[in-house]
Amino acid sequence: MQEPALYLITAAFSLIGLTVVSLVALRGWRDWIALKSREIEQHREDHPPSATSRIEVADLKERIRKLEAIAAGVEL
């Protein structure tokens, strides 16, 4: 009669352990994402976009607009 109780206790502690490990991993993941976000923001503050990069982005947007028009069958 002791074996079913032993199995239940073992399963319960295993589930609790898995839950704790999962929560710790999730907390670490969220902290790592927040760290990377802060690094990106710091980099943006230190290096604002240049005029060249803005022109390149505008050019890419124009190309995308043209490709979408071609895909839709619209004459430019």
N, C-alpha and C positions, 0 to 999 in steps of 0.2 A: 504494500500500500504506500510505501515511501517513494517509490520511483515516479509516479505521476506528479507528485508535488515537487520533486527534485527537477524534473523536466520543465515544469511551469516556472519555477524560480530561476532556472538557468536561462530560459527563453526571455523572461521579464528583464533580467539583468543585462542580457545581450541586447535587447531592444533599447534599454535605457542607455547603454554604452554607445550604441550606434547613433542614437539621437544626440548625445552630447558631442560626439566626434563630428557629426554633420553640422551642428550649430556652430562649433568652433571653426570649422572649415568655411562655413558661410560668412561668419564674421571676418575672417581673414581675407576672403575674397572681396567683400565690400570695402574693407580698409585699403586693400591693394588698389581697387578701382578708384577710390577717393584720392589716393596718393598720386596715381597716374593723372587724374583729372587736374589736381593742383600743379603737377609738373607741366602739363600742357598750358594751363593758364599762365603760369610763370613765364614760360617760353614766349607766349603771345605778348605778354607785357614787355618783355625784354627786346623782342624783335617784331615790331609792327609790320604789317604787309607792305611791301614796296610797290611802287607804281608799275614796275615790270610784271610782278605777279598778278596785280589787278587787271592789267591788260590781257595777260594770258588767260585768266579766268573768264573775262568778258569774251575773248575769242572762242574759248571752249563752249561757252553758253550759246554763242551764235552758231557754231557748228552743230551743236545738239539740236537747236531750233530748226536748222535746215534739214538735218537727218529726219527729225520727226515729221516735218512737212513732206519730205519725200516718201516716208513710210505711209503717211496718210493719203498720198496721192494728190497733194496740193501743188499747183504750179507756183513757183516763186517769181 
